[in-house]
Amino acid sequence: GRLLAALNRHTGHPEALMAASKFLRIYLSDDDRRPGVQPGTFSRAREIGEDFQNGALRPLFALLDSPDTLANVKMVTSTLATLKAVAVNDHICKHVAAKGGLDTALLAFEAHITDEKVAANACMLLKAVSRNDDIKRIVGKGKGLGLLLRALDEHIASSRVAEQALQCLSVLCLRQPENCETIASLGCLQLIISTMTRHAEEAQVQRPAISTLRNMVSSWRNKE
């Protein structure tokens, strides 16, 4: 309660919001891997994210939209990571898309697309919210898909970005033939193959790349 009160009370103070955002991300981290331990991070995220008016999303959107944040790559990276930690279910993801959070995140992604950490965290957030089929279509028709592919091309040497971007592409292609056609029309099949070749020994890159190609074929077959 106090954390949410602090987030909502200090919407005009980016430094205070940043500190609260970092604490929130730690609070939602599942860092206790002991057998039989139930850390409760999912229920915490639901409690914090589902109430848009009084929860964490509105102040986090305001933080990411702040000129002070957009000018600071570390703040952008941190806020994207916190939003991803909060976006744990369909209800929250719909809030992110409908209440301006997705557009704000994409603007931040575009502004700092050459930064490896921003690119990785933005891809992770896009993947999290794109579990919803309607949001997949929004990302495909808007600038999200293009930014994702730009990030993959820009950071093709980074296994971290490659992994996250390909995981997101795999999700965006699932049951979405229009997104698949967009990817193919942009000539990005070769980019996927080049990424696989570049990271031939890294299973965490190969798996989502293969999954993306499989989902693309499956989506086209279902359309036919």
N, C-alpha and C positions, 0 to 999 in steps of 0.2 A: 504494500500500500504506500509506504513512504517513498519508494523508488518511483512509482508511477506519479505520485504527487509532485516529486521533484522534476520529473520529465515534463509534466504539463505546466508547472509553475514557471519554468525557466525557458520557455520556448523562444524568448528573445535574447538568450544568452548562450551562444554556441559553445563556449568553453565549459559551462556547467552541464549542458546537454551532452557534450562529448564525454565527460567524466561519467555521467549517468549511463550513457550508452555502453561504455566499456564494462562497467559493473554489470549491466544487464546481460551482456554477452557471456560473461563469466558465470553469472547466475543460471544461464540456460545451457551451459556446457556440460555434456555427459562425460565427466572425467573420472568417474569411479567405476572401474571395470571389474570389481570383485564379483565372483560368482554369487548369485542370489540377491545382489543389491539392486534395488529399483530407485534410481536417482530422481524420478519424477519430472524430468526436464520437459517432456511433452505436455503434461498437464500444466506446468508453470507457463509454458509458451502460450497455451490456449487461454489461460487466465489473463495474461498480459496483452495478447494480440486480438482477441475476438471483440472486445468492446472498443470500437473505434474512437468514440468521443472521449473516453476516460482512460484508455489504455496507452500502449507504447507507440503504436503506429503513427498517429498524428504528429507527435513531437519529433519522431525520427524522420518523418517526411520533411518537416520544417527544418530540421538540422541539415539534411542532405541538400535542401534547396537554398540554404544560406550562402551568400557570396563568400563569406569567410571559409565555409567548408569547401565549396567548389574550388577555391584558390589553394587549398591545402590537400595534397595528395594523400597524406597519412590519415586525415580526417575522413576523406572520401572512402578510403580502403576500410577503415574501422566501421563506418556507418553502414556500408554495404554488407559487411560481415554480420553486423547486429541484426539488420533486417532479415537476412537469410536465416539466422537463428530463431527469429520470431515466427517466420512463415512456415508453420508446421502442418497446417491443414487447409482444406479447400476454402473454408469460410474466411480465413485470414488472407489467403492468396487472392481471393476475390476483392477484398478490401484494398490490397496493394494495387490491383489493376484499376479498380473503379474510382479510388479516392485520390489518384494522382501520384501514388508512390512509384509505379512502374515508369511513368513518363519522366519523373525526376531522376530515378536511378539510371535511365538510359541517357539522359543529358550528362550526368556525372561520368558515366562509362565513356561516352563520346569525348568528353573534355580531357580525359586522362587515359585514353585507350592505349597509349604507348607505354604505360606503366604496367609492369608484369603483375604486381599484386592487385591493382585495381581490376585488370582484365580477368584474373582468376576469380576474384570475389564477385565481380559482376556476373560472370558466367554461372557461378554457384547460385546466386540469387535468381537469375533467369530460370535455371533448371528447377529450383524449388517452386517458383510460382507457376511454372508451365506444366505442372501435374494436371491442371485443369485444361480440358480441351478447348474451351472458349478462349482462354488466355494464350494457348498455343497459336490460335488463329490470329489473335491480336498482335503477338510478337512477330508472326510471319508476315503480316500485312504492313506492319509499321517498320520502324528502323531497327528493331531488336535483332532480327535475323541477320541483317547486313552488318551490324556492329559485331555480332558474334563471329561471323566469318572473317571480318577485318582483323579481329583480335587473334584468331587462329593463324592467319597469314603473318601478322606482325610479330607474333611470338612463337613461330613454328619451332624454334630451337628450345623452347621451354616445355619440359615434360608436364609441369604443373598446369600451365595454361592449356596445353594440348589436351590433357586429360579432362579438365573441366569443360572446355569448349565442346569437345566431342561427346561428353556425357549429355550436355545440354542439347546438342544437335540430335542425338539419339531420341531424347524425349520429344523434341519438337517434330520429329518425323513420324512418331508413332500415331497411326490412324489419321494422318494429315497429308493427303496426297498433294494439296496445294502448296504446302511448305516444301515438300520434296521436289515439286516442279520448279519452285523458286530457286532452291539450292542448285539443281541441275542446270537451270538456265543461266545462273551466274558463273558456271564453269567450275564449281567447287568440288565436283567429284575428284578432279585431279589434285586439288588441295588436300583432300582427305587421304588420298593415296600417298601423296608426298609426305604427309605427316606420319603415316604408318611406316614409310620407308626410313624417315629420319629417326624414328624411335622404335626400330625393329626389335630391339631386345627388351622393351619395356611393356610388360603385360598391361599395366594400368592405362596405357595409351591404346594398345591394340584392341582391348576388349570393347571400349565404347566406339571405336572406329568401325569395327565389325558389326556392332549392334546398330549403328547408324545406317550402314549399307543395307543390312537385313531389313530394317524398318522401312527404308525407302522402297525396296523391292516389294515388300508386303503391302505397303500403302498403295502403290501403283496397281498391284494385282487386285486389291479390294475395290479400287475405283472402277476397274474394268468389269 
